[in-house]
Amino acid sequence: MKHVIFGSGPLGRAVLNQLLERKEPVRVVNRSGVMQGIPSSVEVVKADAYDVDSAKRAAAGASVIYNCAAPEYSVKAWQTQLPLLWGNIAQSAAQHKAKLVIGDNLYVYDQADANNIREDRPMHSTAGKGKARIAVTEQMLELHRTGQVEIAFVRGADFYGPHGTDQSQFGSRMIPPLLRHQAAQVIGPSNAPHSITYLPDFGRALVMVAQRDDAFGQAWHVPNAPARSRLEVMTMLAAIIGAPLKIQAMGKPMISVLGLFIPILREVAEMGYQFEKPYIVNHDKFVAAFGDIHTPLETALERTVEWFKTVETNHSSDKRSKIAG
């Protein structure tokens, strides 16, 4: 069985690590054809997934394709680029008769009643990015319903873990500052419990779903540790690091002003409702089918901190080498 991963970001790497543990043959497809810090046995192919012929060539020989690719984080990109990106990867899977497992998020669900987000909830999001996500999800489901390609969705909450840097709430804005005894940056409220997904668990879930024929045509929620507030998670991180907890919080007024100059803040602000009240993801369906694979929160945070410490150490060494040179 040949596994092909589109995307070499945090989730793509998490899937890759799971497949390497299983000693499976893997090809990673990205736009550069380069991926640092991986075994030489991994094939890395340069391709442009926005070009269908390029995507199809890169997927040749695949039995399972993992879609871990994503355009920039914006309503416009999700409306225009996401259907093309996902559509081309799906066409590649169809041509090579490969199964397709999509790494997905929770934006399709309605803002209301977020205390028990289950896979059978209707896709009724009224947010711009949520509506864009619903449209592309329906596009994929139609391909599955018409027998063109077998597709499964594996949905994670806000992710964190190794390689979860700028894209993570608990990444570059939080852990490196705490390691330097500086203030961690938080966007929006931080007191409500909120499910978060550990990247290695996310990758493991995609690989497990890919192994089961009866898992396709459905959505699956990655098992998470019991939900805690961001304040509680930051307190745990500070304790693990051995640093005082300092917080630089950005509320709605500040986000509104800064969003005029920093586009990403405008995009983040749209999804702020997820942090204003409890946001709890139900994973009973996955557990019943595959077992509970979640990593305990403290263990996951310790491993995440260790990864960031390594990155910080390497960065400091590089700076010293440049100064000495």
VOBA-1610 file (N, C-alpha, C; in pm, whole numbers, padded with zeros to 5 digits, always signed):
BEGIN
Met+00086-00120+00000Met+00000+00000+00000Met+00089+00123+00000Lys+00067+00212-00095Lys+00146+00334-00105Lys+00066+00451-00049His+00122+00523+00047His+00056+00635+00109His+00114+00765+00054Val+00028+00855+00010Val+00071+00984-00044Val+00007+01095+00039Ile+00090+01184+00090Ile+00043+01295+00173Ile+00058+01424+00094Phe-00051+01495+00072Phe-00045+01628+00014Phe-00035+01729+00128Gly+00077+01799+00135Gly+00098+01898+00240Gly+00202+01852+00340Ser+00299+01938+00369Ser+00406+01902+00463Ser+00407+01995+00584Gly+00291+02054+00615Gly+00277+02137+00734Gly+00264+02052+00859Pro+00216+02111+00969Pro+00208+02037+01096Pro+00129+01907+01087Leu+00013+01908+01021Leu-00067+01786+01013Leu-00002+01685+00918Gly+00050+01732+00805Gly+00118+01641+00715Gly+00233+01568+00783Arg+00308+01642+00864Arg+00419+01580+00938Arg+00367+01478+01040Ala+00255+01510+01105Ala+00200+01418+01204Ala+00155+01287+01138Val+00094+01297+01020Val+00055+01177+00946Val+00180+01100+00904Leu+00279+01170+00853Leu+00404+01107+00811Leu+00466+01028+00926Asn+00472+01087+01044Asn+00533+01018+01159Asn+00460+00890+01194Gln+00326+00894+01184Gln+00248+00774+01214Gln+00275+00664+01111Leu+00286+00701+00986Leu+00311+00602+00881Leu+00453+00546+00893Leu+00549+00630+00932Leu+00685+00581+00952Leu+00691+00482+01067Glu+00614+00508+01173Glu+00608+00413+01284Glu+00557+00278+01238Arg+00467+00279+01141Arg+00411+00155+01086Arg+00496+00097+00974Lys+00608+00164+00944Lys+00700+00120+00838Lys+00630+00110+00702Glu+00543+00207+00676Glu+00471+00212+00549Glu+00548+00298+00448Pro+00542+00264+00320Pro+00605+00349+00218Pro+00526+00479+00202Val+00597+00592+00203Val+00530+00722+00205Val+00591+00816+00102Arg+00503+00892+00036Arg+00546+01002-00048Arg+00479+01129+00005Val+00557+01235+00019Val+00504+01366+00059Val+00508+01458-00062Val+00397+01527-00085Val+00387+01619-00198Val+00377+01761-00145Asn+00467+01848-00187Asn+00456+01989-00150Asn+00508+02076-00266Arg+00505+02206-00249Arg+00538+02297-00360Arg+00688+02314-00380Ser+00768+02277-00281Ser+00913+02297-00292Ser+00988+02171-00329Gly+00930+02055-00298Gly+01003+01930-00318Gly+01109+01906-00213Val+01103+01984-00105Val+01201+01975+00004Val+01127+01964+00137Met+01180+01880+00226Met+01123+01868+00360Met+01236+01833+00455Gln+01260+01919+00552Gln+01372+01902+00644Gln+01338+01806+00757Gly+01441+01740+00808Gly+01428+01662+00929Gly+01351+01533+00914Ile+01358+01469+00797Ile+01287+01342+00776Ile+01385+01238+00725Pro+01353+01109+00741Pro+01442+01003+00693Pro+01458+01006+00541Ser+01572+00960+00493Ser+01598+00957+00348Ser+01506+00861+00275Ser+01441+00771+00349Ser+01350+00674+00286Ser+01221+00739+00238Val+01192+00859+00287Val+01068+00927+00249Val+01088+00997+00115Glu+00998+00968+00021Glu+01001+01034-00109Glu+00930+01169-00098Val+00996+01275-00139Val+00936+01408-00138Val+00929+01458-00283Val+00809+01492-00327Val+00785+01528-00466Val+00737+01672-00475Lys+00794+01746-00567Lys+00751+01883-00592Lys+00633+01883-00688Ala+00525+01949-00648Ala+00407+01958-00734Ala+00323+02076-00691Asp+00242+02124-00783Asp+00148+02232-00754Asp+00008+02173-00755Ala-00049+02155-00636Ala-00181+02092-00627Ala-00292+02179-00683Tyr-00263+02306-00711Tyr-00363+02391-00776Tyr-00368+02365-00928Asp-00277+02284-00977Asp-00276+02239-01115Asp-00312+02091-01115Val-00425+02055-01174Val-00474+01918-01162Val-00380+01817-01222Asp-00316+01849-01335Asp-00224+01753-01396Asp-00101+01731-01309Ser-00052+01837-01248Ser+00061+01825-01157Ser+00024+01739-01036Ala-00095+01761-00983Ala-00141+01682-00868Ala-00156+01535-00904Lys-00211+01509-01022Lys-00230+01370-01064Lys-00097+01298-01082Arg-00001+01366-01140Arg+00131+01303-01157Arg+00194+01271-01022Ala+00179+01362-00927Ala+00239+01342-00795Ala+00174+01227-00718Ala+00050+01197-00751Ala-00024+01093-00679Ala-00013+00956-00742Ala+00064+00942-00849Ala+00073+00815-00921Ala+00113+00701-00828Gly+00040+00591-00835Gly+00071+00474-00755Gly+00011+00474-00616Ala-00063+00578-00581Ala-00118+00588-00445Ala-00231+00487-00422Ser-00233+00431-00303Ser-00347+00352-00256Ser-00435+00435-00163Val-00368+00518-00083Val-00438+00610+00008Val-00374+00747-00007Ile-00459+00849-00018Ile-00411+00987-00022Ile-00464+01060+00100Tyr-00376+01135+00166Tyr-00414+01217+00281Tyr-00408+01363+00238Asn-00519+01431+00247Asn-00524+01573+00213Asn-00497+01655+00338Cys-00373+01700+00353Cys-00332+01785+00465Cys-00289+01921+00414Ala-00331+01956+00293Ala-00294+02083+00232Ala-00399+02188+00264Ala-00357+02314+00264Ala-00450+02422+00296Ala-00403+02553+00234Pro-00497+02634+00186Pro-00461+02768+00140Pro-00443+02860+00261Glu-00419+02987+00237Glu-00403+03081+00348Glu-00533+03092+00427Tyr-00520+03138+00550Tyr-00633+03144+00642Tyr-00712+03272+00618Ser-00807+03265+00521Ser-00892+03381+00494Ser-01020+03335+00428Val-01126+03412+00446Val-01254+03379+00383Val-01238+03373+00232Lys-01170+03473+00174Lys-01155+03479+00029Lys-01083+03356-00024Ala-00974+03317+00041Ala-00897+03201-00004Ala-00979+03074+00008Trp-01056+03063+00116Trp-01137+02943+00134Trp-01252+02938+00033Gln-01300+03051-00010Gln-01408+03053-00109Gln-01357+03021-00249Thr-01237+03066-00281Thr-01187+03055-00419Thr-01082+02945-00437Gln-00988+02934-00344Gln-00878+02840-00361Gln-00907+02701-00305Leu-00982+02696-00195Leu-01005+02567-00131Leu-01080+02468-00221Pro-01187+02509-00292Pro-01255+02413-00382Pro-01162+02360-00491Leu-01075+02446-00544Leu-00981+02403-00646Leu-00879+02305-00589Leu-00823+02339-00474Leu-00722+02255-00410Leu-00778+02118-00377Trp-00889+02116-00303Trp-00949+01988-00265Trp-00999+01912-00388Gly-01055+01985-00484Gly-01106+01920-00604Gly-00996+01851-00682Asn-00881+01916-00696Asn-00770+01856-00770Asn-00715+01733-00699Ile-00705+01740-00567Ile-00656+01625-00491Ile-00756+01510-00501Ala-00885+01542-00496Ala-00988+01438-00511Ala-00983+01376-00650Gln-00964+01457-00754Gln-00952+01403-00889Gln-00830+01312-00902Ser-00723+01349-00833Ser-00603+01265-00834Ser-00632+01130-00771Ala-00705+01131-00659Ala-00742+01005-00594Ala-00831+00922-00685Ala-00925+00987-00751Ala-01017+00915-00840Ala-00941+00850-00956Gln-00849+00925-01016Gln-00775+00871-01130Gln-00695+00747-01094His-00636+00749-00974His-00549+00638-00933His-00622+00536-00847Lys-00756+00553-00836Lys-00839+00460-00757Lys-00788+00447-00613Ala-00747+00561-00558Ala-00700+00567-00420Ala-00810+00619-00328Lys-00808+00577-00206Lys-00898+00633-00105Lys-00844+00768-00060Leu-00935+00856-00019Leu-00895+00991+00020Leu-00941+01020+00162Val-00845+01055+00247Val-00875+01094+00386Val-00839+01241+00401Ile-00938+01321+00441Ile-00919+01467+00448Ile-00901+01511+00593Gly-00791+01579+00621Gly-00772+01641+00751Gly-00855+01769+00757Asp-00951+01774+00847Asp-01054+01877+00843Asp-01063+01948+00978Asn-01143+02055+00982Asn-01167+02125+01108Asn-01316+02126+01140Leu-01356+02208+01235Leu-01494+02205+01287Leu-01577+02325+01243Tyr-01528+02401+01146Tyr-01593+02527+01112Tyr-01730+02509+01046Val-01761+02389+00999Val-01890+02369+00932Val-02008+02375+01028Tyr-01982+02354+01158Tyr-02092+02344+01254Tyr-02144+02481+01296Asp-02268+02483+01338Asp-02334+02606+01382Asp-02268+02659+01509Gln-02277+02790+01529Gln-02221+02851+01649Gln-02300+02814+01774Ala-02426+02785+01758Ala-02512+02757+01874Ala-02484+02618+01931Asp-02511+02603+02061Asp-02503+02473+02127Asp-02368+02405+02103Ala-02262+02471+02145Ala-02128+02417+02123Ala-02079+02332+02240Asn-02169+02290+02327Asn-02131+02210+02443Asn-02111+02062+02410Asn-02157+02021+02292Asn-02150+01879+02257Asn-02148+01866+02105Ile-02034+01901+02045Ile-02023+01905+01899Ile-02001+01763+01847Arg-02104+01710+01783Arg-02100+01573+01732Arg-02100+01572+01580Glu-02059+01459+01525Glu-02051+01446+01379Glu-02187+01455+01311Asp-02294+01421+01383Asp-02427+01424+01321Asp-02495+01560+01331Arg-02425+01660+01384Arg-02482+01794+01386Arg-02489+01850+01245Pro-02594+01925+01213Pro-02605+01980+01078Pro-02495+02083+01051Met-02460+02095+00924Met-02360+02194+00883Met-02433+02325+00857His-02443+02408+00962His-02522+02531+00954His-02443+02654+00995Ser-02313+02653+00979Ser-02235+02769+01019Ser-02278+02893+00941Thr-02283+03007+01011Thr-02315+03134+00945Thr-02192+03221+00927Ala-02076+03174+00975Ala-01951+03248+00956Ala-01904+03232+00811Gly-01832+03331+00759Gly-01785+03326+00621Gly-01699+03205+00593Lys-01603+03178+00682Lys-01516+03062+00661Lys-01592+02932+00680Gly-01689+02934+00770Gly-01772+02815+00789Gly-01854+02782+00666Lys-01914+02885+00604Lys-01993+02863+00483Lys-01906+02814+00368Ala-01785+02869+00358Ala-01693+02823+00254Ala-01657+02677+00276Arg-01639+02641+00401Arg-01604+02502+00434Arg-01721+02408+00403Ile-01843+02452+00430Ile-01960+02370+00399Ile-01968+02343+00249Ala-01944+02446+00168Ala-01953+02432+00022Ala-01854+02328-00029Val-01730+02333+00017Val-01630+02238-00033Val-01655+02099+00024Thr-01710+02090+00145Thr-01745+01960+00201Thr-01855+01894+00119Glu-01956+01971+00081Glu-02064+01918-00004Glu-02008+01874-00139Gln-01912+01947-00192Gln-01846+01910-00316Gln-01781+01772-00304Met-01713+01749-00192Met-01647+01621-00170Met-01748+01508-00148Leu-01853+01537-00072Leu-01955+01435-00045Leu-02024+01391-00174Glu-02042+01484-00266Glu-02104+01449-00394Glu-02014+01353-00472Leu-01885+01376-00468Leu-01792+01284-00534Leu-01800+01144-00474His-01816+01139-00341His-01828+01009-00275His-01962+00943-00310Arg-02070+01022-00303Arg-02203+00967-00329Arg-02215+00911-00471Thr-02148+00974-00566Thr-02156+00930-00705Thr-02052+00823-00739Gly-01980+00777-00639Gly-01887+00666-00658Gly-01757+00700-00728Gln-01725+00831-00737Gln-01603+00869-00806Gln-01478+00845-00720Val-01492+00862-00590Val-01380+00840-00499Val-01433+00819-00358Glu-01369+00730-00284Glu-01406+00707-00144Glu-01338+00813-00058Ile-01420+00884+00021Ile-01368+00997+00099Ile-01412+00985+00244Ala-01321+01014+00336Ala-01353+01025+00478Ala-01297+01157+00530Phe-01367+01217+00626Phe-01323+01341+00689Phe-01282+01311+00833Val-01165+01358+00872Val-01120+01346+01010Val-01103+01488+01063Arg-01186+01523+01162Arg-01192+01663+01207Arg-01128+01681+01344Gly-01039+01778+01349Gly-00975+01813+01475Gly-01016+01952+01518Ala-01003+01977+01648Ala-01025+02111+01702Ala-00898+02193+01682Asp-00888+02309+01746Asp-00764+02388+01740Asp-00648+02298+01782Phe-00547+02289+01696Phe-00441+02192+01724Phe-00321+02256+01792Tyr-00240+02172+01853Tyr-00115+02212+01917Tyr-00022+02093+01915Gly+00104+02116+01939Gly+00200+02007+01943Gly+00324+02040+01861Pro+00415+01943+01844Pro+00535+01964+01763Pro+00501+02014+01623His+00573+02115+01579His+00555+02180+01448His+00430+02268+01442Gly+00354+02275+01548Gly+00238+02366+01553Gly+00285+02504+01597Thr+00332+02585+01505Thr+00395+02712+01538Thr+00298+02829+01519Asp+00308+02898+01408Asp+00224+03017+01387Asp+00076+02982+01370Gln+00047+02859+01328Gln-00092+02820+01302Gln-00167+02779+01429Ser-00098+02771+01540Ser-00158+02718+01662Ser-00178+02825+01768Gln-00291+02818+01838Gln-00316+02906+01951Gln-00210+02886+02061Phe-00158+02764+02068Phe-00059+02731+02171Phe+00078+02708+02107Gly+00109+02790+02007Gly+00234+02776+01935Gly+00328+02892+01957Ser+00367+02957+01849Ser+00473+03058+01853Ser+00440+03179+01938Arg+00312+03214+01949Arg+00274+03332+02028Arg+00271+03303+02177Met+00282+03175+02213Met+00266+03141+02354Met+00389+03075+02415Ile+00433+02963+02360Ile+00539+02886+02428Ile+00676+02953+02420Pro+00724+02997+02304Pro+00855+03066+02304Pro+00862+03186+02398Pro+00757+03274+02403Pro+00765+03383+02502Pro+00775+03332+02645Leu+00700+03227+02679Leu+00707+03172+02815Leu+00846+03116+02843Leu+00907+03053+02742Leu+01042+03001+02760Leu+01142+03113+02789Arg+01113+03234+02737Arg+01200+03349+02761Arg+01153+03432+02880His+01054+03380+02955His+00994+03450+03069His+00931+03581+03027Gln+00872+03579+02907Gln+00798+03694+02856Gln+00648+03662+02856Ala+00568+03758+02814Ala+00423+03740+02817Ala+00375+03658+02697Ala+00290+03560+02725Ala+00225+03483+02620Ala+00111+03566+02561Gln+00094+03560+02430Gln-00010+03637+02363Gln-00137+03553+02346Val-00249+03611+02384Val-00378+03542+02373Val-00475+03631+02299Ile-00541+03576+02199Ile-00639+03650+02121Ile-00779+03609+02167Gly-00854+03702+02222Gly-00990+03675+02265Gly-00998+03621+02406Pro-01120+03585+02450Pro-01141+03536+02586Pro-01065+03406+02613Ser-01033+03381+02740Ser-00952+03262+02771Ser-01006+03181+02888Asn-01128+03210+02933Asn-01178+03144+03054Asn-01272+03026+03029Ala-01326+03011+02909Ala-01423+02903+02882Ala-01350+02775+02842Pro-01399+02659+02886Pro-01336+02533+02843Pro-01347+02516+02693His-01240+02465+02633His-01231+02458+02486His-01151+02334+02448Ser-01209+02247+02368Ser-01138+02127+02323Ser-01022+02166+02233Ile-00908+02100+02253Ile-00792+02121+02166Ile-00738+01984+02125Thr-00676+01978+02007Thr-00633+01852+01949Thr-00482+01846+01941Tyr-00424+01740+01997Tyr-00279+01719+01993Tyr-00242+01664+01855Leu-00149+01729+01787Leu-00117+01694+01649Leu-00083+01546+01627Pro+00000+01483+01710Pro+00024+01339+01688Pro-00103+01255+01696Asp-00198+01293+01781Asp-00326+01221+01787Asp-00406+01245+01658Phe-00400+01366+01607Phe-00467+01401+01481Phe-00413+01313+01368Gly-00280+01307+01356Gly-00218+01226+01252Gly-00253+01079+01268Arg-00251+01029+01391Arg-00284+00889+01417Arg-00427+00859+01376Ala-00518+00952+01402Ala-00658+00931+01366Ala-00676+00919+01215Leu-00609+01003+01138Leu-00619+00995+00992Leu-00572+00859+00941Val-00461+00812+00995Val-00406+00684+00950Val-00497+00569+00989Met-00555+00575+01108Met-00645+00468+01152Met-00772+00463+01067Val-00828+00578+01037Val-00948+00582+00952Val-00918+00525+00814Ala-00798+00552+00762Ala-00761+00504+00629Ala-00759+00352+00620Gln-00743+00286+00734Gln-00731+00140+00734Gln-00865+00068+00725Arg-00974+00142+00744Arg-01106+00076+00754Arg-01195+00115+00637Asp-01237+00017+00557Asp-01324+00045+00443Asp-01457+00106+00487Asp-01507+00062+00604Asp-01638+00110+00649Asp-01632+00249+00712Ala-01513+00309+00717Ala-01500+00442+00776Ala-01524+00553+00675Phe-01535+00518+00547Phe-01545+00619+00442Phe-01691+00662+00421Gly-01704+00784+00367Gly-01837+00842+00352Gly-01888+00905+00479Gln-01798+00925+00576Gln-01837+00976+00708Gln-01734+01078+00757Ala-01775+01150+00861Ala-01683+01238+00935Ala-01654+01175+01070Trp-01531+01197+01118Trp-01485+01143+01246Trp-01416+01254+01324His-01446+01262+01453His-01381+01361+01540His-01264+01296+01613Val-01149+01362+01607Val-01030+01312+01676Val-01054+01315+01827Pro-01023+01208+01899Pro-01034+01213+02045Pro-00938+01315+02106Asn-00990+01394+02199Asn-00912+01496+02268Asn-00913+01470+02418Ala-00816+01526+02486Ala-00819+01525+02633Ala-00938+01608+02680Pro-00987+01584+02803Pro-01098+01665+02855Pro-01070+01814+02839Ala-01171+01888+02796Ala-01153+02030+02764Ala-01116+02112+02887Arg-01022+02202+02868Arg-00982+02298+02971Arg-00984+02437+02907Ser-00989+02538+02991Ser-00982+02674+02938Ser-00839+02704+02894Arg-00826+02806+02808Arg-00691+02844+02765Arg-00609+02894+02884Leu-00675+02959+02979Leu-00603+03005+03098Leu-00546+02887+03176Glu-00626+02780+03188Glu-00577+02661+03258Glu-00459+02598+03182Val-00470+02592+03050Val-00361+02534+02970Val-00235+02619+02982Met-00250+02751+02977Met-00134+02839+02992Met-00071+02823+03130Thr-00153+02806+03232Thr-00101+02783+03367Thr-00020+02655+03372Met-00071+02550+03306Met+00002+02423+03300Met+00134+02440+03225Leu+00131+02513+03114Leu+00253+02535+03036Leu+00358+02610+03119Ala+00315+02713+03189Ala+00409+02791+03270Ala+00471+02703+03378Ala+00390+02614+03437Ala+00442+02524+03541Ala+00542+02426+03483Ile+00512+02372+03365Ile+00604+02279+03299Ile+00736+02348+03267Ile+00729+02471+03219Ile+00848+02547+03182Ile+00923+02597+03305Gly+00848+02619+03414Gly+00909+02676+03533Gly+00924+02825+03522Ala+00825+02889+03459Ala+00828+03034+03436Ala+00704+03097+03496Pro+00712+03224+03535Pro+00591+03294+03580Pro+00496+03311+03462Leu+00366+03300+03489Leu+00267+03317+03382Leu+00238+03465+03361Lys+00282+03515+03247Lys+00252+03652+03206Lys+00169+03644+03079Ile+00063+03725+03072Ile-00029+03718+02959Ile-00047+03855+02897Gln-00037+03860+02766Gln-00072+03979+02690Gln-00200+03946+02614Ala-00312+03992+02667Ala-00442+03956+02610Ala-00489+04062+02511Met-00544+04015+02399Met-00601+04104+02299Met-00751+04082+02294Gly-00827+04178+02346Gly-00972+04171+02344Gly-01029+04224+02214Lys-01162+04226+02205Lys-01228+04267+02082Lys-01190+04408+02036Pro-01187+04508+02126Pro-01150+04642+02080Pro-01012+04648+02017Met-00914+04585+02083Met-00778+04586+02029Met-00771+04510+01897Ile-00841+04395+01889Ile-00841+04316+01766Ile-00902+04397+01652Ser-01009+04471+01682Ser-01074+04551+01579Ser-00981+04656+01522Val-00904+04720+01610Val-00811+04824+01565Val-00694+04762+01489Leu-00632+04662+01549Leu-00515+04600+01486Leu-00552+04529+01357Gly-00677+04481+01350Gly-00723+04412+01230Gly-00725+04500+01107Leu-00727+04633+01127Leu-00720+04725+01013Leu-00584+04717+00944Phe-00482+04675+01019Phe-00346+04672+00966Phe-00290+04530+00953Ile-00350+04436+01030Ile-00302+04297+01030Ile-00416+04207+00984Pro-00419+04168+00857Pro-00532+04092+00803Pro-00565+03965+00879Ile-00463+03893+00927Ile-00490+03766+00995Ile-00575+03786+01119Leu-00561+03902+01186Leu-00642+03928+01305Leu-00789+03944+01268Arg-00818+04001+01152Arg-00957+04010+01108Arg-01016+03870+01088Glu-00934+03782+01035Glu-00982+03645+01010Glu-01003+03570+01141Val-00913+03588+01235Val-00926+03522+01365Val-01047+03575+01439Ala-01072+03706+01429Ala-01184+03768+01501Ala-01317+03706+01463Glu-01332+03666+01335Glu-01458+03607+01291Glu-01494+03481+01368Met-01393+03408+01411Met-01417+03282+01482Met-01409+03298+01633Gly-01410+03423+01680Gly-01396+03448+01823Gly-01505+03387+01907Tyr-01622+03361+01847Tyr-01733+03302+01923Tyr-01696+03168+01984Gln-01599+03099+01923Gln-01560+02967+01973Gln-01498+02974+02113Phe-01452+03093+02152Phe-01385+03107+02281Phe-01467+03184+02383Glu-01587+03226+02345Glu-01669+03306+02435Glu-01754+03222+02529Lys-01770+03094+02497Lys-01845+03003+02582Lys-01787+02863+02563Pro-01826+02765+02644Pro-01769+02631+02629Pro-01781+02578+02486Tyr-01673+02519+02438Tyr-01666+02465+02303Tyr-01611+02323+02315Ile-01702+02227+02324Ile-01666+02090+02362Ile-01693+01995+02246Val-01590+01926+02201Val-01603+01832+02090Val-01628+01691+02143Asn-01732+01628+02090Asn-01765+01490+02127Asn-01691+01394+02034His-01624+01295+02091His-01551+01198+02008His-01597+01055+02035Asp-01719+01038+02087Asp-01770+00904+02121Asp-01772+00811+02000Lys-01807+00866+01883Lys-01816+00783+01763Lys-01681+00720+01729Phe-01576+00801+01733Phe-01442+00749+01702Phe-01400+00645+01805Val-01424+00674+01932Val-01383+00582+02039Val-01454+00448+02025Ala-01582+00450+01990Ala-01656+00325+01973Ala-01601+00241+01859Ala-01552+00306+01755Ala-01503+00234+01637Ala-01355+00197+01646Phe-01274+00285+01704Phe-01128+00267+01699Phe-01061+00263+01835Gly-01130+00308+01940Gly-01069+00319+02071Gly-01029+00463+02101Asp-01004+00489+02228Asp-00968+00625+02271Asp-00817+00642+02258Ile-00774+00722+02163Ile-00631+00736+02133Ile-00572+00866+02186His-00650+00943+02264His-00599+01075+02302His-00482+01062+02400Thr-00387+01152+02385Thr-00273+01162+02476Thr-00314+01250+02593Pro-00286+01209+02719Pro-00320+01294+02833Pro-00263+01435+02815Leu-00340+01535+02855Leu-00304+01674+02828Leu-00166+01710+02881Glu-00136+01675+03006Glu-00007+01713+03063Glu+00109+01651+02985Thr+00093+01524+02945Thr+00197+01458+02865Thr+00215+01529+02732Ala+00102+01561+02667Ala+00109+01628+02537Ala+00175+01765+02548Leu+00142+01839+02654Leu+00202+01971+02672Leu+00351+01960+02702Glu+00391+01860+02780Glu+00533+01841+02809Glu+00610+01813+02681Arg+00554+01727+02593Arg+00622+01694+02467Arg+00627+01815+02375Thr+00523+01896+02379Thr+00520+02016+02296Thr+00626+02115+02342Val+00637+02134+02473Val+00739+02225+02527Val+00878+02175+02492Glu+00901+02045+02501Glu+01033+01990+02468Glu+01068+02017+02323Trp+00969+02006+02234Trp+00997+02034+02093Trp+01033+02181+02074Phe+00958+02271+02137Phe+00988+02414+02123Phe+01123+02448+02186Lys+01159+02381+02294Lys+01291+02404+02353Lys+01402+02369+02254Thr+01384+02259+02182Thr+01482+02219+02082Thr+01493+02323+01971Val+01378+02372+01926Val+01376+02475+01822Val+01446+02601+01871Glu+01414+02643+01994Glu+01476+02763+02050Glu+01627+02746+02063Thr+01671+02627+02107Thr+01814+02601+02121Thr+01884+02607+01986Asn+01824+02544+01886Asn+01884+02545+01752Asn+01889+02686+01695His+01783+02764+01720His+01779+02902+01670His+01888+02985+01735Ser+01905+02966+01867Ser+02010+03041+01939Ser+02148+03002+01888Ser+02168+02873+01861Ser+02298+02826+01811Ser+02328+02885+01674Asp+02225+02892+01588Asp+02243+02949+01455Asp+02282+03097+01464Lys+02217+03171+01556Lys+02248+03312+01572Lys+02392+03331+01620Arg+02434+03246+01714Arg+02571+03256+01765Arg+02672+03225+01656Ser+02639+03126+01572Ser+02730+03089+01463Ser+02745+03204+01362Lys+02634+03271+01333Lys+02640+03383+01237Lys+02721+03499+01294Ile+02705+03523+01425Ile+02782+03632+01489Ile+02931+03597+01490Ala+02961+03470+01523Ala+03102+03428+01528Ala+03164+03430+01389Gly+03082+03400+01286Gly+03134+03397+01150Gly+03160+03536+01096
//
